[in-house]
């Protein structure tokens, strides 16, 4: 029986010919990493390979690790298997992994989006025979509004809140979403304050992207400074003692899940903005078609529904269970980056542990 080029086991996605794992969720010897979110880049591997712009990100989150950075499209061969990394457009430094052996080509997307956000290298179509895709938002209900329209909506919301003398608190994941929001906030409206988890990650990324200036919120930041300005914070800060001194405030959340009716209400958010770092239903379908792949493997998200639809379209599509969790894992990582002292003032853990 022919051994598949990539197989799923209890540690991750495994290439037996090269003895290499892709985004493994348990410690392994050799790991190729797509991007810096917690469900895809985990601590404990002996050797890491990733795109060079992701190196400082995963070092910031994982500490001192043995990591090698690669360029886009740079081929590297391990035991006669050829690998290369290609832009995924998900967040800064995010890659797809192309794997080729004896004329057979597989592509693992990790997480990806096809809309150009202006800070990540845009998604690149990579031709292949087998395509391993996420489907976090693999339902027809998910159909994203263009980024420019959402950003305008956010800045208008900030203006309205300022006119009422209120602080705008905008929640977004500390890696990816927060920087995407920060890049396009209109500093003519007011000042941008940041939670420590977002400030620290943004400082890692500033050498790569020209972001507006921000002010870190500290114990010394006075309540009266916030009025009319905007605060970027991770979702884990919502409902915490940390935000009380910002009253009166209005909360907003930027997430693909805001497309669901009731999501804003369930999360006790005043305003929801539909902005995702993942593909919507239509982008997923267009991406798959563009690869020319005949076989598709659906990992995290609405895998059963999405793979069934792909089979109806004529693809050889199936699902595989993984420990990738999409935006849920991004939120959990933000929670782990906040430590509360006895006075409940948040500080950032140096080793990313609670």
LINMO-V965323 format. One record per pair of residues at least 12 apart in sequence whose ideal C-beta (glycine too) atoms are under 8 Angstrom apart, sorted by sequence separation. I is the first residue (numbers start at 1). J is the second residue. D is the distance in whole Angstrom. If there is no record, write none. Layout:
I&J&D  I&J&D
This chain:
5&17&7  12&24&3  18&30&8  20&32&6  22&34&7  55&67&5  73&85&8  85&97&6  86&98&6  96&108&7  202&214&7  231&243&8  298&310&7  307&319&5  337&349&7  3&16&6  11&24&5  12&25&6  41&54&8  72&85&6  73&86&6  84&97&8  85&98&8  96&109&5  97&110&7  238&251&7  336&349&8  3&17&8  11&25&7  12&26&7  25&39&7  31&45&4  55&69&4  70&84&8  71&85&8  72&86&6  83&97&7  84&98&5  96&110&6  217&231&7  253&267&6  258&272&3  296&310&6  11&26&4  27&42&8  30&45&7  33&48&6  35&50&8  54&69&7  70&85&5  72&87&6  83&98&7  95&110&7  199&214&6  231&246&6  238&253&8  258&273&6  259&274&5  304&319&6  337&352&6  339&354&6  6&22&7  10&26&7  12&28&7  26&42&8  27&43&8  29&45&7  30&46&7  31&47&7  32&48&8  33&49&7  34&50&8  53&69&8  83&99&6  94&110&6  96&112&7  154&170&7  178&194&8  182&198&8  253&269&5  258&274&5  303&319&4  336&352&6  11&28&6  23&40&4  25&42&6  27&44&3  28&45&5  29&46&5  30&47&5  31&48&5  32&49&5  33&50&4  41&58&5  48&65&6  50&67&6  52&69&3  82&99&8  83&100&8  94&111&7  199&216&5  251&268&8  252&269&7  255&272&7  258&275&8  336&353&7  23&41&7  24&42&7  26&44&8  27&45&6  28&46&7  29&47&7  31&49&7  32&50&7  36&54&6  48&66&7  49&67&7  50&68&8  51&69&6  52&70&6  81&99&6  82&100&4  94&112&7  214&232&8  231&249&8  235&253&7  251&269&5  252&270&7  253&271&8  255&273&8  256&274&6  336&354&6  12&31&8  27&46&8  30&49&8  35&54&6  43&62&5  47&66&5  48&67&4  49&68&5  50&69&6  51&70&6  52&71&7  81&100&7  82&101&7  107&126&5  226&245&8  251&270&5  252&271&4  253&272&6  254&273&4  255&274&8  256&275&7  296&315&5  298&317&7  41&61&7  42&62&8  43&63&7  45&65&7  46&66&7  47&67&8  48&68&7  50&70&7  51&71&8  81&101&5  90&110&7  91&111&8  178&198&4  182&202&7  192&212&6  194&214&5  196&216&6  226&246&5  250&270&5  251&271&7  252&272&7  253&273&7  255&275&7  256&276&3  295&315&7  296&316&7  297&317&8  298&318&7  299&319&8  24&45&7  33&54&7  36&57&4  41&62&7  47&68&7  49&70&6  51&72&7  80&101&7  86&107&8  88&109&6  90&111&4  107&128&4  112&133&8  174&195&8  192&213&7  193&214&7  194&215&7  196&217&7  250&271&7  252&273&6  254&275&4  255&276&7  256&277&8  294&315&7  295&316&5  296&317&4  297&318&6  298&319&5  299&320&6  35&57&8  36&58&5  43&65&8  88&110&6  90&112&5  105&127&7  106&128&6  109&131&7  112&134&7  179&201&8  192&214&5  193&215&5  194&216&6  195&217&6  223&245&5  256&278&6  284&306&7  288&310&7  293&315&8  294&316&6  295&317&7  296&318&8  297&319&7  298&320&7  300&322&6  38&61&7  72&95&8  88&111&7  89&112&6  90&113&6  105&128&4  106&129&7  107&130&7  109&132&6  111&134&5  174&197&4  178&201&7  179&202&6  192&215&7  193&216&8  194&217&7  223&246&7  226&249&7  297&320&5  299&322&5  21&45&8  88&112&4  89&113&5  105&129&5  106&130&4  107&131&5  108&132&4  109&133&5  110&134&7  174&198&5  178&202&7  191&215&6  193&217&5  223&247&8  256&280&8  300&324&4  33&58&7  36&61&6  88&113&8  89&114&6  104&129&6  105&130&8  106&131&8  107&132&7  109&134&6  111&136&7  187&212&5  299&324&6  300&325&6  301&326&6  89&115&7  94&120&6  104&130&8  106&132&7  172&198&8  175&201&5  179&205&6  183&209&7  187&213&7  300&326&6  49&76&8  89&116&7  92&119&6  93&120&8  154&181&7  158&185&7  162&189&6  174&201&5  185&212&6  288&315&7  89&117&7  92&120&5  96&124&7  98&126&5  158&186&7  162&190&6  183&211&6  193&221&7  91&120&6  115&144&7  118&147&8  155&184&8  182&211&5  183&212&7  238&267&7  239&268&7  90&120&7  96&126&6  98&128&7  117&147&6  154&184&8  155&185&7  159&189&6  179&209&7  182&212&6  238&268&7  89&120&5  115&146&7  154&185&7  155&186&5  158&189&5  238&269&8  89&121&7  115&147&6  158&190&7  179&211&7  182&214&7  193&225&8  235&267&8  87&120&7  89&122&5  151&184&4  193&226&7  49&83&8  51&85&5  87&121&4  89&123&3  155&189&6  191&225&8  198&232&5  50&85&8  57&92&7  87&122&6  88&123&6  89&124&8  198&233&7  57&93&5  87&123&6  193&229&6  195&231&7  198&234&6  87&124&5  192&229&7  193&230&7  194&231&7  195&232&7  197&234&5  54&92&8  55&93&8  86&124&5  190&228&5  191&229&4  192&230&6  193&231&5  194&232&5  195&233&4  53&92&6  54&93&3  190&229&4  191&230&8  192&231&8  193&232&7  194&233&8  195&234&6  53&93&4  54&94&7  86&126&5  190&230&6  192&232&7  54&95&7  189&230&8  51&93&5  195&237&6  50&93&7  51&94&8  51&95&5  50&95&7  185&230&6  195&242&8  30&78&8  278&326&6  72&121&7  278&327&7  182&232&6  277&327&8  32&83&7  181&232&6  276&327&8  72&124&8  32&85&8  35&88&7  34&88&7  37&91&7  178&232&5  35&90&6  36&91&7  35&91&6  178&234&7  36&93&6  20&78&6  35&93&6  36&94&8  19&78&8  35&94&4  167&226&4  18&78&4  19&79&7  34&94&6  35&95&7  119&179&6  167&227&6  170&230&6  172&232&6  174&234&5  18&79&5  20&81&8  34&95&5  119&180&6  166&227&7  167&228&7  168&229&7  169&230&8  170&231&7  173&234&6  17&79&6  18&80&8  34&96&7  165&227&6  166&228&8  167&229&6  168&230&4  169&231&5  170&232&6  171&233&6  172&234&7  173&235&7  17&80&7  18&81&4  20&83&8  34&97&6  117&180&5  165&228&7  167&230&7  168&231&7  170&233&7  171&234&7  172&235&8  17&81&5  119&183&5  167&231&6  169&233&6  171&235&5  18&83&8  32&97&6  118&183&6  15&81&6  118&184&8  162&228&4  171&237&7  161&228&8  162&229&8  171&238&6  40&110&6  257&327&7  40&111&7  256&327&7  158&230&5  255&327&6  181&254&6  34&108&7  37&111&7  169&243&6  22&97&5  34&109&8  35&110&6  5&81&8  34&110&3  35&111&7  22&99&8  34&111&7  169&246&6  177&254&6  177&255&7  167&246&5  167&247&8  169&249&5  171&251&7  167&248&7  168&249&7  169&250&7  170&251&8  171&252&7  172&253&8  166&248&5  167&249&4  168&250&6  169&251&5  170&252&5  171&253&5  172&254&5  165&248&7  166&249&6  167&250&7  169&252&7  170&253&7  171&254&7  172&255&8  15&99&6  17&101&6  91&175&6  92&176&7  166&250&5  168&252&7  170&254&7  23&108&8  91&176&3  22&108&5  90&176&7  23&110&6  92&179&7  91&179&8  161&250&5  119&209&5  6&99&6  157&250&8  5&99&6  181&275&8  13&108&6  157&252&6  180&275&7  236&331&7  5&101&6  235&331&5  180&277&7  234&331&8  154&252&7  171&269&7  177&275&7  236&334&5  5&104&6  235&334&6  236&335&4  241&340&8  6&106&5  154&254&7  177&277&6  234&334&3  240&340&8  5&106&5  176&277&5  234&335&8  237&338&7  6&108&7  236&338&6  242&344&7  234&337&7  241&344&4  242&345&7  150&254&8  234&338&7  240&344&8  242&346&5  240&346&7  237&346&7  144&256&7  92&205&6  61&175&8  142&256&7  157&271&6  92&208&6  143&259&8  157&273&8  92&209&7  142&259&6  57&175&7  141&259&7  13&132&7  137&256&5  141&260&8  154&273&6  136&256&7  153&273&6  150&273&6  6&130&8  150&274&7  5&130&8  150&275&5  6&132&7  219&345&6  147&275&7  145&274&6  144&274&7  144&275&8  144&276&6  142&276&8  144&280&5  143&280&5  197&334&6  200&337&8  37&175&6  142&280&4  143&281&6  36&175&6  37&176&7  137&276&6  142&281&5  143&282&6  144&283&8  60&200&7  141&281&7  197&337&4  60&201&7  137&278&5  140&281&5  197&338&6  136&278&4  137&279&7  139&281&6  196&338&8  136&279&8  137&280&5  138&281&6  195&338&8  57&201&8  60&204&5  134&278&7  137&281&7  134&279&8  138&284&6  57&204&6  137&284&8  56&204&5  57&205&7  200&348&6  135&284&6  196&346&6  133&284&7  195&346&7  196&347&7  197&348&6  196&348&5  177&330&8  133&287&7  173&327&7  176&330&7  53&208&6  133&288&6  175&330&7  131&288&6  173&330&4  173&331&7  175&333&7  174&333&7  117&277&8  131&291&5  138&298&7  173&333&8  174&334&5  173&334&6  125&287&7  131&293&4  113&276&7  128&291&5  130&293&6  133&296&6  135&298&5  138&301&5  139&302&5  174&337&6  113&277&6  123&287&7  127&291&6  128&292&7  129&293&6  130&294&8  131&295&7  132&296&8  133&297&7  134&298&8  135&299&8  136&300&6  137&301&7  138&302&4  113&278&6  114&279&6  125&290&4  126&291&7  127&292&5  128&293&5  129&294&6  130&295&4  131&296&5  132&297&5  133&298&6  134&299&6  135&300&7  136&301&4  137&302&8  138&303&7  111&277&7  112&278&7  113&279&5  125&291&6  129&295&7  130&296&7  131&297&7  133&299&7  134&300&6  135&301&4  136&302&8  139&305&6  111&278&6  112&279&6  130&297&7  132&299&6  134&301&6  135&302&5  138&305&6  139&306&8  115&283&7  135&303&6  138&306&3  114&283&5  113&283&7  135&306&4  114&286&7  135&307&8  114&287&6  112&287&7  109&287&8  107&291&7  91&277&6  107&293&8  90&277&5  90&278&7  132&320&8  134&324&7  136&326&4  136&327&7  134&326&7  111&324&8  111&326&7  61&333&8  39&323&6  40&324&6  39&324&5  39&325&5  39&326&8  63&351&6  63&352&7  39&329&3  62&352&7  38&329&5  39&330&8  61&352&6  37&329&6  38&330&7  37&330&5  38&332&7  38&333&4  37&333&7  25&322&7  25&323&4  38&336&8  25&324&8  23&324&7  13&322&8  12&322&8  8&320&5  8&321&7  8&322&7
